[in-house]
Amino acid sequence: MKRRGRAVDGVLLLDKPYGVTSNAALQTCRRLLNAQKAGHTGTLDPLASGLLALTFGEATKFSADLLHADKTYIAGVKLGQKTSTGDLEGQFIESRPVNVTREDIEKALEHFRGEIKQIPPMFSALKRGGKTLYDLAREGVSIEREPRSVRIEKLTILSFVDELLTIEVTCSKGTYIRVLAEDIGQALGCGAHLASLRRTAVGDLSIEDSITIEALERMNSQQRQDALKPLDALMQTLPAVDLSENDRERFCHGQRLALRLQSCPRVRVYGPDGKMVGTARVNERGVLEPERLIANKKDIEATND
């Protein structure tokens, strides 16, 4: 049975709009590209905007490569007001006067840089007993959560005007910016909630190279195809290995290659034409061991016939 759509391969760096779920944005872009297969590299909350890397075709095999990457955000933290969810989705539950200076904030932020502990919020997708904490919270149930270790690589003040603190945060996987905003408010003694959130980077990928859904809608079919990044856009931090034509053929058939390379957990592998053919590991004996292979275009076309 022939699959609907075209065999589109590549990565789309999308500037996801506020108020749209990651899956809704993915399906819109999939329709515009008329792509058979699509995925994403980790969701972005509906109340957040910014960089969302979408994968199509063979690129979906490498979607997990960005799940553990550091992420950078621009966050608006409203001081003096607490909400039930830690962001604008909840009800306002407390207001306090804000009597802090920029210097007070700078001093408070020192305690949130490096490795810190965070207690996951009740309004989250974490599960307990088969139910998400979000669903339990909606039922009025609150359970104890164990603190988790996360790392804040960068935390700087961009502005502080009318009780709105704008910060730039680069953090490890699993960091809740909502919780960070609340914890900063608590450290300042006035409370706070997350008023806005925009993701500007995921690993080496930047919002500056992204495209909006509106811009994609204005393009013709060829322009949309040209907007895609190559398959290896998600793996630029991995070392590259170039193969001869003979070794490329063997590699693509899943054979291990004794190339006496330097041991490495993961590498990206290319043929003599410069096209990526997959990823691999190099074991302690210097042998290249195939990990994920990119299907040959002829094989894809044969499958669709």
Secondary structure, DSSP 8 states (H G I E B T S, - for coil): ---SSB---EEEEEEE-TT--HHHHHHHHHHHHTBS-EEESS---TT-EEEEEEEEGGGGGGGGGGTTS-EEEEEEEEETEEESSSBTTS-EEEE------HHHHHHHHGGGSEEEEE---SSSS-EETTEEHHHHHHTT-------EEEEEEEEEEEEEETTEEEEEEEE-TT--HHHHHHHHHHHHTS-EEEEEEEEEEETTEEGGG-B-HHHHHHS-HHHHHHTSB-GGGGGTTS-EEE--HHHHHHHHTT--EE-----EEEEEEE-TTS-EEEEEEE-TTSEEEEEEE---HHHHHHHH-
